[in-house]
Amino acid sequence: MTQRITVVPAPGRAVPDPEAGDLLPLEGREVADGAWWRRRLADGDITLNAAPAAQPQDAQ
């Protein structure tokens, strides 16, 4: 199973999404983690949007 990450374009960047065949939307998108997205991250074209970790129901 492929790991999924949520990526958001860096301000002022238009980033193609090769899987979807369009540009990455400003609000970001969940994509398969792979070399393409890791290169975009290294180049500063995108940022990772980490969702906050879920809190257990009984945590206070």
N, C-alpha and C positions, 0 to 999 in steps of 0.2 A: 504494500500500500504506500502510495506517495504522500509525503508530508505536504501539508497545505500551509501557506502563509498569506497574510493580508498585506498588500503593498499599496502605497499611495504615491502619486507623482510628486516630486520635489517642486516647490514653487517655481513657476515660470517654465516648467518642462512639459513637453508632450511626449509621452512614452507609448510606443506601439506594444500591443499585447498580441504576440504571435498565435496564441491558442484561439482567442476570440476574433482576431482579424480586424480589430479596431484600436482606438487609443484608450489607454487606461483612464477611467473616469476620475474626476477630481476627488470624489469621495473614496476612491480606492476600490480594490477588488481582491477576492480570495483567489489565489492561483497555486499551481503546483510548484513547490520549491525545486529549483533546478539551476543549472549553470547560467541560463539566460537572465534570470532575475537576480542572481548573485552578482553577475557582471554589472547590471544596472545599479545595484546597490553600491558596489565598489566605485562606480563612476559618479555617484551622487545624483543619479537620475530619479531615484525613488527612495522612500523611507519605509521601514516596516511599521505597521500599525498593530501593536501588540494589544490584544483585548485584555482587560483586567481579569485576574484570576478569580474564579468563582469562590465565594465564601461558603463554608459549610453552614447549613441551616441553624445548627446549635452554637455557632461561634458568636462571641460577644465582644 
